[in-house]
């Protein structure tokens, strides 16, 4: 992950360096006041040749579905097969700051995903939902290969929604194998109720990487995610410690069912941490 705290002008070189290291994915962030997800993804894609680039995540209340589909279609046509589009509820506090808070978050997210997928397929789309209204819109330039639409969600009902309508689910930082397994159960429950199940469902897990043992570095991360997830500090999961310990903790996420593990380096010199950890993961 290219952390939101890093300046946008450093993204292109970071992406090229990550590609040289042999990683499969690079994920960019859209958070209020930090950086735009679609512009960041486009920059990373244009700077590299093979990396898959994921957007984690655009908030559905902040994006008109037709405009979102238009933007994603353009990027997907330019870089076929290399974009993953993450959509979520967005932070309630941030959405309230910009007048986009929604009392119907679940309906808005589901209707957004359904509408965007229809538009990206090239279909003339009509949606008369609780929150989304689209009347006979067709993309003139739909992508030949629509990007996967994945959700970044946390709570059980949202996870079931993701299983029902999305191509994958992003599991937020701080959650270890046990919470991953619990999330999978909710996702599978949603998939079982889908009218037309998607052919597959990618489980994407974000996790902090810290090759060190300084409590002053870990403490702010643990405090933030303990509060956000509503879990005890000792339950916040990080891939932290020496090289062997961090690699073992990353591997435990794959063993718990993750298809993709996205590392979010903590502390100085994130590329140095990636350079160190990747050979240990390859050996595993």
C-alpha positions as CSV (number, residue, x, y, z in Angstrom):
1,X,0.0,0.0,0.0
2,X,1.1,3.5,-0.7
3,X,0.2,5.1,2.6
4,X,-2.1,8.1,2.6
5,X,0.5,10.0,4.7
6,X,3.0,9.9,1.8
7,X,3.0,12.8,-0.7
8,X,1.3,12.1,-4.1
9,X,4.4,13.2,-6.0
10,X,6.2,10.1,-4.6
11,X,3.7,7.6,-5.8
12,X,5.0,6.9,-9.3
13,X,8.5,6.1,-8.1
14,X,7.2,4.0,-5.2
15,X,5.0,2.0,-7.7
16,X,8.0,1.4,-10.0
17,X,10.1,0.3,-7.1
18,X,7.4,-2.0,-5.8
19,X,7.1,-3.5,-9.3
20,X,10.9,-4.1,-9.4
21,X,10.7,-5.9,-6.1
22,X,8.2,-8.3,-7.7
23,X,5.0,-7.6,-5.8
24,X,1.7,-8.4,-7.4
25,X,-0.5,-5.5,-6.3
26,X,-0.2,-1.9,-5.2
27,X,-3.1,-0.4,-3.4
28,X,-3.9,3.3,-3.1
29,X,-6.2,5.0,-0.6
30,X,-9.0,7.5,-0.9
31,X,-9.6,9.3,2.5
32,X,-11.1,12.7,3.0
33,X,-8.5,15.4,2.8
34,X,-5.7,13.0,1.8
35,X,-5.8,11.9,-1.9
36,X,-8.2,10.9,-4.6
37,X,-8.3,7.2,-5.3
38,X,-9.0,7.1,-9.0
39,X,-6.4,9.7,-9.8
40,X,-3.9,7.9,-7.6
41,X,-4.6,4.6,-9.2
42,X,-4.2,6.1,-12.7
43,X,-0.9,7.5,-11.8
44,X,0.4,4.2,-10.4
45,X,-0.9,2.3,-13.4
46,X,0.8,4.7,-15.9
47,X,4.1,4.4,-14.0
48,X,4.2,0.6,-14.2
49,X,3.8,-2.2,-16.7
50,X,2.3,-5.2,-14.9
51,X,1.2,-4.3,-11.4
52,X,-2.4,-4.7,-10.5
53,X,-3.6,-1.5,-8.8
54,X,-6.4,-1.5,-6.3
55,X,-8.4,1.4,-4.9
56,X,-9.2,1.0,-1.3
57,X,-11.7,2.5,-1.1
58,X,-14.0,5.1,-2.7
59,X,-17.0,6.0,-0.4
60,X,-20.3,5.3,-2.1
61,X,-22.0,8.4,-0.5
62,X,-19.2,10.6,-2.0
63,X,-19.6,9.2,-5.6
64,X,-22.4,9.4,-8.1
65,X,-22.6,5.8,-9.5
66,X,-22.8,7.0,-13.1
67,X,-19.7,9.3,-12.7
68,X,-17.9,6.5,-10.8
69,X,-18.6,4.1,-13.7
70,X,-17.4,6.6,-16.2
71,X,-14.1,7.1,-14.4
72,X,-13.5,3.4,-13.8
73,X,-14.4,2.6,-17.4
74,X,-11.8,5.1,-18.7
75,X,-9.0,3.7,-16.4
76,X,-10.0,0.1,-17.2
77,X,-9.8,0.7,-21.0
78,X,-6.4,2.3,-20.6
79,X,-5.0,-0.5,-18.4
80,X,-7.1,-3.6,-19.1
81,X,-7.0,-6.3,-16.4
82,X,-4.9,-4.2,-14.0
83,X,-7.5,-2.3,-11.9
84,X,-9.5,-3.3,-8.9
85,X,-12.2,-0.9,-7.7
86,X,-13.0,-0.8,-4.0
87,X,-16.2,0.8,-2.8
88,X,-17.4,1.2,0.8
89,X,-19.6,3.1,3.2
90,X,-17.0,5.7,4.0
91,X,-16.3,7.0,7.5
92,X,-19.6,8.4,8.9
93,X,-17.7,11.4,10.4
94,X,-16.0,12.2,7.1
95,X,-19.2,11.8,5.1
96,X,-21.0,14.2,7.6
97,X,-18.2,16.8,7.1
98,X,-19.1,17.0,3.4
99,X,-22.8,16.7,3.7
100,X,-22.9,13.2,2.2
101,X,-23.9,11.1,5.3
102,X,-26.5,8.5,4.3
103,X,-29.2,7.1,6.6
104,X,-29.5,4.1,4.3
105,X,-25.8,3.0,4.0
106,X,-26.5,-0.6,3.2
107,X,-29.0,0.2,0.4
108,X,-26.7,2.9,-1.0
109,X,-23.7,0.6,-1.2
110,X,-25.6,-2.3,-2.8
111,X,-27.4,-0.1,-5.3
112,X,-24.1,1.6,-6.2
113,X,-22.3,-1.7,-6.9
114,X,-25.2,-3.0,-8.9
115,X,-25.5,0.2,-11.0
116,X,-21.8,0.5,-11.6
117,X,-21.5,-3.1,-12.7
118,X,-24.4,-2.7,-15.1
119,X,-22.9,0.4,-16.6
120,X,-19.5,-1.1,-16.9
121,X,-21.0,-4.0,-18.8
122,X,-22.2,-1.6,-21.5
123,X,-25.9,-2.2,-20.7
124,X,-28.4,0.6,-20.8
125,X,-29.1,1.0,-17.1
126,X,-32.2,1.9,-15.1
127,X,-32.1,1.9,-11.4
128,X,-35.0,3.1,-9.2
129,X,-33.7,2.2,-5.8
130,X,-34.0,3.6,-2.3
131,X,-31.0,5.8,-2.8
132,X,-29.8,5.4,-6.4
133,X,-31.7,6.8,-9.4
134,X,-30.4,6.1,-13.0
135,X,-32.7,6.6,-16.0
136,X,-31.6,5.0,-19.3
137,X,-27.8,5.7,-19.0
138,X,-25.4,3.9,-21.3
139,X,-21.6,4.2,-21.4
140,X,-20.4,5.1,-24.8
141,X,-16.9,3.6,-24.1
142,X,-17.4,0.7,-21.7
143,X,-14.3,-1.4,-21.0
144,X,-13.8,-4.7,-22.7
145,X,-12.7,-6.1,-19.4
146,X,-14.7,-4.5,-16.5
147,X,-12.7,-4.2,-13.3
148,X,-13.6,-6.3,-10.3
149,X,-15.8,-4.4,-7.8
150,X,-14.9,-5.2,-4.2
151,X,-16.2,-3.7,-1.0
152,X,-14.3,-2.5,2.0
153,X,-16.6,-3.3,4.9
154,X,-16.4,-4.5,8.5
155,X,-19.8,-5.3,10.1
156,X,-21.7,-8.5,9.6
157,X,-24.6,-7.2,7.5
158,X,-22.2,-5.3,5.2
159,X,-20.0,-8.5,4.9
160,X,-23.2,-10.4,3.8
161,X,-24.0,-7.7,1.3
162,X,-20.5,-8.0,-0.1
163,X,-20.9,-11.7,-0.5
164,X,-24.2,-11.2,-2.3
165,X,-23.2,-8.5,-4.8
166,X,-19.4,-7.9,-4.9
167,X,-16.5,-9.6,-6.6
168,X,-14.5,-9.5,-3.4
169,X,-14.1,-8.0,0.1
170,X,-11.4,-5.9,1.6
171,X,-10.7,-6.8,5.3
172,X,-9.4,-3.7,7.1
173,X,-6.1,-3.5,9.0
174,X,-6.0,-4.8,12.5
175,X,-7.9,-8.0,11.9
176,X,-6.2,-11.3,12.4
177,X,-7.0,-14.9,11.3
178,X,-9.9,-15.4,13.7
179,X,-11.7,-12.3,12.6
180,X,-10.9,-13.2,9.0
181,X,-12.6,-16.6,9.4
182,X,-15.6,-14.9,11.0
183,X,-15.8,-12.5,8.1
184,X,-15.7,-15.3,5.6
185,X,-18.7,-17.0,7.3
186,X,-20.8,-13.8,6.8
187,X,-19.6,-13.4,3.2
188,X,-20.5,-17.0,2.4
189,X,-23.9,-16.5,4.0
190,X,-24.4,-13.6,1.6
191,X,-23.2,-15.6,-1.4
192,X,-25.7,-18.3,-0.6
193,X,-28.6,-15.8,-0.8
194,X,-27.5,-14.1,-4.1
195,X,-30.0,-14.3,-7.0
196,X,-27.1,-14.7,-9.4
197,X,-23.9,-15.5,-7.5
198,X,-20.6,-14.0,-8.8
199,X,-18.2,-16.7,-10.2
200,X,-15.7,-16.0,-7.4
201,X,-15.0,-13.9,-4.4
202,X,-11.5,-12.5,-3.6
203,X,-10.7,-12.0,0.0
204,X,-8.2,-9.1,0.3
205,X,-6.7,-8.4,3.7
206,X,-4.9,-5.2,4.6
207,X,-2.3,-5.5,7.4
208,X,0.3,-3.3,9.0
209,X,3.9,-4.3,8.5
210,X,6.5,-3.3,11.1
211,X,9.9,-4.9,11.2
212,X,10.9,-3.8,14.6
213,X,9.9,-3.8,18.3
214,X,9.7,-0.2,19.3
215,X,6.4,0.2,21.4
216,X,6.3,3.9,20.5
217,X,5.9,3.0,16.8
218,X,3.2,0.3,17.4
219,X,1.2,2.0,20.1
220,X,-0.5,4.7,17.9
221,X,-1.5,2.0,15.3
222,X,-2.9,-0.3,18.0
223,X,-4.8,2.5,19.7
224,X,-6.3,3.7,16.4
225,X,-7.5,0.3,15.3
226,X,-8.7,-0.8,18.7
227,X,-11.0,2.3,18.7
228,X,-12.1,2.0,15.1
229,X,-12.8,-1.8,15.2
230,X,-14.1,-1.8,18.8
231,X,-11.8,-4.5,19.9
232,X,-9.3,-4.8,22.8
233,X,-5.9,-3.5,22.1
234,X,-4.3,-6.9,22.5
235,X,-6.6,-8.2,19.7
236,X,-5.3,-5.7,17.1
237,X,-3.3,-7.7,14.6
238,X,0.0,-6.5,13.1
239,X,2.6,-8.3,11.0
240,X,5.2,-7.0,13.4
241,X,8.4,-8.2,15.1
242,X,11.6,-9.6,13.6
243,X,11.6,-10.9,10.0
244,X,10.6,-14.5,10.9
245,X,7.8,-13.4,13.2
246,X,6.3,-10.9,10.7
247,X,6.5,-13.4,7.8
248,X,4.8,-16.1,10.0
249,X,2.0,-13.6,10.8
250,X,1.5,-12.7,7.2
251,X,1.4,-16.4,6.2
252,X,-1.3,-17.0,8.9
253,X,-3.6,-14.6,7.0
254,X,-3.3,-16.7,3.8
255,X,-3.9,-19.9,5.9
256,X,-7.1,-18.3,7.3
257,X,-8.5,-17.8,3.8
258,X,-7.0,-14.6,2.4
259,X,-6.3,-14.6,-1.3
260,X,-4.4,-11.3,-1.3
261,X,-2.5,-9.7,1.6
262,X,-1.8,-6.0,1.2
263,X,1.1,-4.8,3.4
264,X,0.9,-1.3,4.9
265,X,4.4,-0.5,6.2
266,X,4.6,1.4,9.4
267,X,7.5,3.7,10.2
268,X,10.3,5.1,8.1
269,X,11.4,3.7,4.7
270,X,8.5,1.5,3.7
271,X,10.4,0.2,0.7
272,X,13.2,-1.1,2.9
273,X,10.7,-3.1,4.9
274,X,9.2,-4.6,1.7
275,X,12.7,-5.4,0.4
276,X,13.4,-7.3,3.6
277,X,10.1,-9.2,4.0
278,X,9.5,-10.4,0.4
279,X,12.3,-13.0,0.3
280,X,11.1,-14.4,3.6
281,X,7.6,-14.8,2.2
282,X,8.9,-16.4,-1.0
283,X,10.7,-19.0,1.1
284,X,7.5,-19.7,2.9
